[in-house]
């Protein structure tokens, strides 16, 4: 059985396109949360910068994430939003690390 996949996507909006970006993100979030295998799809904004965001995603399996990336609404949103971003999106994938999986040194023992 595959373990859940966590995705962190950091991005910054061009200030003059903040309203358009937020509207597009709201549509994307609503559609994505209905996808099979989507466990979490939450947008966060920096407390000190209204143009800096992180999307925290959790997918039941890698296949669920791949399904999401192939969806027409996902592709359309990414295409629409690309001109509204101040820089390239920084994306990283993570897996859940359970405490029992950590070595003694990693747990500080």
C-alpha positions as CSV (number, residue, x, y, z in Angstrom):
1,X,0.0,0.0,0.0
2,X,1.3,3.5,-0.9
3,X,1.7,6.0,1.8
4,X,0.1,9.5,1.4
5,X,2.0,12.1,-0.6
6,X,2.3,15.7,0.7
7,X,3.0,18.5,-1.7
8,X,4.2,22.0,-0.7
9,X,3.9,24.6,-3.5
10,X,5.3,28.1,-2.6
11,X,4.5,31.0,-4.9
12,X,4.2,34.8,-5.1
13,X,1.6,36.8,-6.9
14,X,2.4,39.9,-8.9
15,X,0.6,42.6,-6.8
16,X,-1.3,43.9,-9.7
17,X,-2.7,40.4,-10.4
18,X,-3.5,39.4,-6.8
19,X,-7.3,39.6,-7.2
20,X,-7.3,37.5,-10.4
21,X,-5.0,34.9,-8.9
22,X,-7.1,34.6,-5.8
23,X,-10.3,34.1,-7.9
24,X,-8.6,31.4,-10.0
25,X,-7.2,29.7,-6.9
26,X,-10.7,29.6,-5.3
27,X,-12.0,27.8,-8.4
28,X,-9.1,25.4,-8.4
29,X,-9.5,24.6,-4.7
30,X,-13.2,23.9,-5.0
31,X,-12.7,21.5,-7.9
32,X,-9.7,19.8,-6.5
33,X,-11.2,19.0,-3.1
34,X,-13.8,16.9,-4.9
35,X,-11.2,14.8,-6.6
36,X,-10.8,11.1,-5.5
37,X,-7.8,10.7,-3.3
38,X,-7.5,14.4,-2.2
39,X,-7.1,14.4,1.5
40,X,-6.0,18.0,1.9
41,X,-5.8,21.0,-0.4
42,X,-5.3,24.1,1.7
43,X,-4.0,27.6,0.7
44,X,-2.1,29.6,3.2
45,X,-1.0,33.3,2.9
46,X,2.1,34.7,4.6
47,X,1.2,36.8,7.7
48,X,3.5,39.6,6.6
49,X,3.1,39.5,2.8
50,X,-0.4,39.1,1.1
51,X,1.3,38.1,-2.2
52,X,3.2,35.1,-0.8
53,X,1.3,31.8,-0.6
54,X,1.9,28.1,0.1
55,X,-0.5,25.4,-1.0
56,X,-0.4,22.3,1.3
57,X,-1.7,19.3,-0.4
58,X,-2.1,15.7,0.8
59,X,-2.9,12.9,-1.6
60,X,-3.9,9.3,-0.6
61,X,-1.5,7.9,-3.2
62,X,1.0,9.0,-5.9
63,X,-1.6,8.0,-8.5
64,X,-4.2,10.4,-7.0
65,X,-1.7,13.2,-7.3
66,X,-1.0,12.2,-10.9
67,X,-4.7,12.1,-11.6
68,X,-5.0,15.7,-10.2
69,X,-2.2,17.0,-12.3
70,X,-3.8,15.6,-15.5
71,X,-7.3,17.1,-14.9
72,X,-8.4,19.7,-17.4
73,X,-9.3,22.2,-14.6
74,X,-5.8,21.8,-13.1
75,X,-4.1,22.4,-16.5
76,X,-6.4,25.3,-17.3
77,X,-5.7,26.9,-13.9
78,X,-2.0,26.6,-14.2
79,X,-2.0,28.1,-17.7
80,X,-4.2,31.0,-16.6
81,X,-2.2,31.8,-13.5
82,X,1.3,31.6,-14.9
83,X,1.3,35.3,-16.0
84,X,0.1,36.4,-12.6
85,X,3.0,34.9,-10.7
86,X,6.1,37.0,-9.7
87,X,8.4,34.0,-9.9
88,X,8.5,30.3,-10.7
89,X,6.5,28.1,-8.3
90,X,8.7,26.1,-5.9
91,X,7.2,22.6,-5.5
92,X,8.4,19.8,-3.3
93,X,7.0,16.3,-2.5
94,X,7.1,14.7,0.9
95,X,5.9,11.5,2.5
96,X,4.5,11.2,6.0
97,X,7.2,10.1,8.4
98,X,5.7,8.2,11.3
99,X,7.5,8.4,14.7
100,X,8.2,4.6,14.7
101,X,10.0,5.0,11.4
102,X,12.6,7.4,12.8
103,X,16.0,6.1,14.0
104,X,17.1,6.8,17.6
105,X,19.4,9.6,16.3
106,X,16.6,11.3,14.4
107,X,14.3,11.2,17.5
108,X,17.0,12.8,19.6
109,X,17.5,9.7,21.8
